[in-house]
Amino acid sequence: MPGVSVRDVPAQDFINAYALFLQRQGKLEVPEYVELVKTSVSNEMPPQEAELWFYKRSASIARHIYLRKQVGVGKLKKLYGGAINRGCRPGKHANGSGSVNRKSVQALEKLGVLEISPKGGRKISENGQRDLDRIAAQTLEDAEEEDDE
């Protein structure tokens, strides 16, 4: 399918497809603390999906950076944060874990999906853009086949 980009595919479908691609490829460097760490101060428990959640976070970060020119770890911390439970007081925003986001960005950079932007932060590389567009086209084809059946 020529001319298909990540923008043409629903976010959740693309993230799941790219996460499975990263897991099958086996080249993404997964930190040792994946089973123990919380993803934000506002969370009470670590993710329940054991090791799969790191692949989904990496896929989500790749998609987020694809849709924008450049993104730093600070913006990702704000994006993946949430409301913290403060008892009877009103909730406030708490940033997500910087370490999880940083490790994910570094792992994607080692794969060649991301590269350092001269203005600061990371941007998508040409190889990364090609891979993401290819997976988006496959995802769209699979969705159309399901609709036909």
Secondary structure, 3 states (H helix, E strand, C coil): CCCCCHHHCCHHHHHHHHHHHHHHHCCCCCCHHHHCCCCECCCCCCCCCCCHHHHHHHHHHHHHHHHCCCECHHHHHHHCCEEECCCCCCCEEECECHHHHHHHHHHHHHHCCEEECCCCCEEECHHHHHHHHHHHHHHHHHHHHHHHC
